[in-house]
Each structure stands twice: as C-alpha cells, then as structure tokens.
Amino acid sequence: MSQDSLFSSGQELANLVVSSDLLHDSWATIYELLSHAYLNNPTNLAPIAFKVYYPYNTNGAIIAFVSSPTCTTVHHLQKEMVSSEDLKGSQLDFDFISTKLNPHFSVHKGAIALFASLLNQLSALKLQLDSFSPLIITGHSLGGSVASLFTLWLLDNISLKDNNKRPTCITFGSPFLGDRGLQQAISERPSWNSSFLHVASNQDPIPRFFISPTNGFSGSIPQSCVYKPFGTFLLCSDSDCSCFEEPESVLELMMAMNSISQQQDNGFLVFNYGPILECLKHRVICKGTSQLSDFGVSQLQAGIILQLEAIGIGGQQTSNMSFLRSMEERVKASFVKKTNAFDPGKKLSKIKEDMAYLEWYKKATLNEGGCYICFKERGSGSRDVVKSREEIVKRHRILTKYWKRMVAEVEKLPQKEEAAFRTRWLYGGTNYRRMVEPLEIAEYYMKGNRDYVNFGRSEHYKLLEKWMNKDKIGGIANDRRKAVSLTEDSCFWAYVEEAIITSKGLREGSSEEKEKSRRNLVNFGEYVMSLIRSYSVSTEIFQPQSTFMKKWWQEYRQDILSSLYSCPLTFYMENEEYRSYA
C-alpha cells in the first residue's frame, strides 16, 4: 500500500462504514433510549441509562448507553482525571489495561463515576454476554465514555483466539476518555484498538470539549491538551466524512474543527446524528485527485485536502501549506509504522523453512562431530558441510532477528496476553533457542571470548528460557528412556568451553589455581551427569569428533583422571558407559 492510498483509504473506509447498517442500527438504539429515558421524560434525574437491544435475527445484541442532557454541562464535563493507582484495589480496578511500557494512566473522573453507578447491573450483564455475536456496545456523549469503559472491561476477559467474541464499540459525540498512558496502553494491543469507532460531527462540540481552545490553528498541539484519542475516528460534516486512525492526526484535526466551529457552537444541546448518517448513507461519493494535482500539490496532499473538505475544515486550512505539510508528515510516519509492523504469523512459514534447513545441517554433521564443532571450525567437515556454513550463518541471522523482535513485542504485553503468547508460540521459540544458541556460542568462543553465560548471552534467550521454565515447555520427563534430539540446556556448549579452559588450569596453573579448577570441574561433572541421567542431552556430544569428546575428554583425560578420579562423570567416561547412551 502506498502512502497516497493509505491516506485516501480513510474515505473508502468511511464510505464502507456509513453504507452499512452498523452505524444506523447503533444510533437508532441510542435515540430510542435517549427519547424514552430523557427527551420524553424530563423528570428523570438518573445521570446515565442503558439498555440491551436485540435487533438481529441471530444471537447478536446492541447495548446502548446514554447520559442525561444535564451531564453535558461544564460541571459534569470537568477536566479532572482519576489515575489508575487511585483505582487499584477497588471494584473499579482497571489495572489490567496497564502494560509494561505504560504502567500508569488516567481516565475522566466523570466517566468513571457514571460507570461506577451501573457497576452492579453491568457485572450481572457481563456474565450473560458469552453467547452474543455480534456484540455492539454503543453510547452517546458521556454515555459513549461509559460504553468505552465497559468494552475495555469485556476485552480483558477475551482470549486472543476468540475474535468472534470481541465486541465492537461505537460512540457518537463522545469526549476523549483518558490521557496518553491510556492511549498508548490500548494502542499496544492492535486487537483492542481496532475495536473502537468514534463518530464525531464538526457541529457537535462535545467530542472537542477536552481539547484546549486556541486562537486559530497554529499547527502544534498545546501541552495542556492532556486527553488523547485512541481507536478509529469517523469525522463527518453535513456533506461528507472520512476515517482517521493515527492519534496525533486525529487530535490536530479535532483542534482545527474546534477552531473553525467555536463560533457555531450553541451550548451543549443533544446533537442528533440520525439525519447526518442518513444523508451520508445515500450520498454517492465519487471524487478523484487528478485535477488537484494540476494545481501544484502532490497526490498525497490532494488526498489530504479532499479529506479535510469532507469533514468541513477546508478553505483556509487547505491553503495553509505548513498545516498540509504537518499532516503529510504524520501520514508518512503512519505509513512507515504500518509497513514495519511486526506480524509473527505472516513470517511463520518462512521461519519454519529456516528451521528445517538447520535441522538438515544438524543431521548432516552428526557423523563429523556434530553441528557445533563443524560450525565453529570453519574448515572442518565434508565439502558439502563447509559449503553450507555460509547458508547456515544466513539462516541463523534471520531466525535470531525474528525471535528477538518477537520477544521484544511480547515484553510490551501485559501478563495475560504474554501468557497467551507462551501458549501459542513458545514451543517454536524453545526449539529455536536449542538449535540456534549453540551456533552463537560457537561464534563467541571462536573469537577468544570467555564466560558466555554471564557476558555474552542475549537477553531474548534468557527470556525464552525463563518463559519455558515458567510454563514447563519441554521440561524434564521423569519416565524418559531415550535421549532428546536437541540438548535441553541451550548453554551446554558454553559450559563445555569453560570446562576446556578450566582443564588447562589443572595442567598449567599454580596450586591455588589447580584447586579452583578442580572444584569447577567437579561442578561441571555433576551438571553433565544430571543431564545424562534424565536423557536431557543429545547423543551428539558423544560423537568422537565432538568438542566434548575430542577437545575436552580426550585432550585432558589424564589430567582429569589424576585430579577427579572419584567424580561420577570421570567414572562414566573412563568406563565408556556413554556407548549405551541413546
């Protein structure tokens, strides 16, 4: 997708949305509830009302929230926020929204208060919603804020696999709900962010209430604007509409709408979105950008101009080149972000191909000492094995880049979604670690480095191992009677390399150094025997040309026998019990 089509697709998405029945059904339920609860019942003092509607023949439902017109006053639309820390431990604990990168956030205090007033009823309703599909949560004005909170509440209990159960939240004329912490915590979960569609008219002042007023649009966002948008916004005027997803662009456009419309705003009367939706549904939008390109603007700028005109902020804004350039840069940045977005599933088949190649290499090198020593000693092995080494280096780098990014993405997730990752992907991550990390260890010691485990090991290997141990993926089986194909401890060869270095101390070191080396080798022996007894080490290590056999046992055998004759591993090796290990 090009940058031009990325921006112009906003109108295509808008046309798709307004031509469907989704918006119209949602607004119809809102207006029916609004009329019944408040417009036809002026004595009703309840600040918020909600109702479940069943407009579909299927199991679908719409839950509508509306706030009293008296809520849309400056008193109720106060700028105060309540922080996630203040909500902890209460019935309104929204701590599940927090992520590792964004642990703290704040939300509108008035919206929280309205949500709290319905908490008992919504808790009971929450238990009944598993069977509803589709499930639409909708709301108007501050009712839209409550709808957003209720949707987040539901999303917390939905597995990443249950796409059919994910609710869609559609708000009309709703003010921004929270600060940047809330925005970014939601944006970190694409499945959550895509669940929200906010409809805002250029004639409705409520969606822009929390945006600081400015004397005309200056092209920059004031620091005092602490409320931030999330989700997709359908911005509309009497004549047209367009969709926007990039948060900072939404904020800039809402500010521009605020600047242009502030002379037209007449208090905080209930704005009726029905006529505007009906008008947009029946309007066929056929626009092109070719003629605009003739006037010295790029195709991307032409698309921006058409979208600005669609939401009623054309004219002076579209002739303001600094404003156009600002929007253009945001579009390009959004394009780069989408282009570089990490999709683990999309690359999985290629990753499986790379892993299969490494598995072939492992089998091909088995009779020549194993893949570890063949990879480390560039010239060793048959002609085909040596020729394949460059290809292995390439596959090694591809796999490491993939899993490093995968682990980095998971680190951003909250605990629940991190656990979902472990269930779906950790088996592959564990096989990758056991296959590829030994190659990295080989490169590390080939350069003359020491103590890989403490000074050379990548963080993503540590995390994959930590998650494996936590979920017991590939853990030791007590009844195992056959050796594993991949040594379970991916750092095994690092310990072998350290044992080789330590064994030199038995031969060449001072008395003190020899004693220290002896203690270290005793520990190494106990470690290796624990793997052997549990069949957790591959038969590869006992190949005659392997690093373990050739570089450690055979080269330092006499030194080891004289210093560690009572060590179980020494006895095991000297009596060649390893020949029966399989």
Buried (B, 14 or more C-beta within 10 A) or exposed (E): EEBBEBBBBBBEBBBEBBBEEBBBBBBBBBBBBBEBBBBEEEEBEEBBBBBBBEEBEEEBBBBBBBBBBEBBEEEBBEBEBBBBEEBEEEEBEBBBBBBBEBBEBBBBBBBBBBBBBBEEEBEEBEEEBEEBBBBBBBBBBBBBBBBBBBBBBBBBEBEBEEEEBBBBBBBBBBBBBBBBBBBBBBBBBEEBBEBBBBBBBBBBBBBBBBBBEBEEBEBEBEEEBBBBBBBBBBBBBEBBBBBBBBBBBBBBBBBBBBBBBEEEBEEBEBBBBBEBBEBBBEBEBEBEBEEBEEEEBBBBBBBBBBBBBBBBBBEEBBEBEEBBEBBBEBBBBBBEEEEEEEEBEEBEEEBEEBBEBBBEBBEBBBEBBBBBBBBBBEEBBEEEBBEBBEEBEEBBEBBBEBBBBBBEEBBBBBEEBBBBBBEEBBBBBBBBBBBBBBBBBBBBBEEEEEEBEEEBBBEBBEBBBEBBEEBEBBEBEEEEEEBBBBBBBBBBBBBBBBBBBBBBBBBEBEEEBBBBBBEBBBBBBEBBBBBBEBBBBBBBBBBEBBBBBBBBBEBBBEBBEEBBEEBBBBBBBEEEEBEEBE
